[in-house]
Each structure stands twice: as C-alpha cells, then as structure tokens.
Amino acid sequence: MTCGFFYGRKEPPMAEKDLKETLLDALPPVFTRRTAAKLTGGLLAAGTLANLDCRGRGPSGTVRLGRKIAYRREEFVDWLVGRLDRR
C-alpha cells in the first residue's frame, strides 16, 4: 500500500546513508543560508534557518563573515539528516 508523497514511485525513498552521501557530494564546503535553501530544494527557507540558529536549534559549525552566516557542509548534513521524520 502506498500513500502520500511516495504514491506511484517505483523505488523506495532514499536511505539515510544514500541521502547523506548525495548531499555531501552536492554541497560546497561552506555555504550561506540562502544557498542552503536553494540546494535543499526549498525544504528549508533561509528565514527558518535563521530562526533555528537564534534558538540554538540550527546546525552547529556556523561561520560568520560580515553579516552573512554560513554553514560547514559536514555539520549541516549531519544536522539535516538528524531532523528527518522517518515514517
């Protein structure tokens, strides 16, 4: 039985390990919140990341250059995979 988002898919959802490897290959070593929003296909908005950072719930390993906040690839991917809702 299939439902929701995966209806009609011929393969099961990507495994965590595969997702992590794909993201590590696709993301640059350091990137901004806006870039994170684009690279995740809009799953996370830049404003959402800013709010999570403000509350201490965002990815660790942030870097600041002037007014820009950037994330290190490995810490961001670990944080993102850890937030996945496994159903």
Residue pairs with C-beta under 8 A, 6 or more apart in sequence:
2 8
2 9
6 12
6 13
14 22
16 81
16 84
19 81
19 84
20 77
20 78
20 81
23 77
23 80
23 81
24 73
24 74
24 77
26 39
27 39
27 73
27 76
27 77
28 35
28 73
29 72
29 73
30 63
30 70
30 71
30 72
30 73
31 39
31 70
31 71
31 73
31 76
32 46
32 68
32 69
32 70
32 71
33 46
33 49
33 50
33 69
33 70
33 71
34 46
36 44
36 46
36 49
36 71
36 76
37 44
37 45
37 46
37 49
40 80
44 80
49 58
49 59
50 69
52 58
53 59
53 62
53 69
58 79
59 71
59 75
59 76
59 78
59 79
59 80
60 75
60 79
61 71
61 72
61 74
61 75
61 76
62 69
62 70
62 71
62 72
63 69
63 70
63 71
63 72
64 70
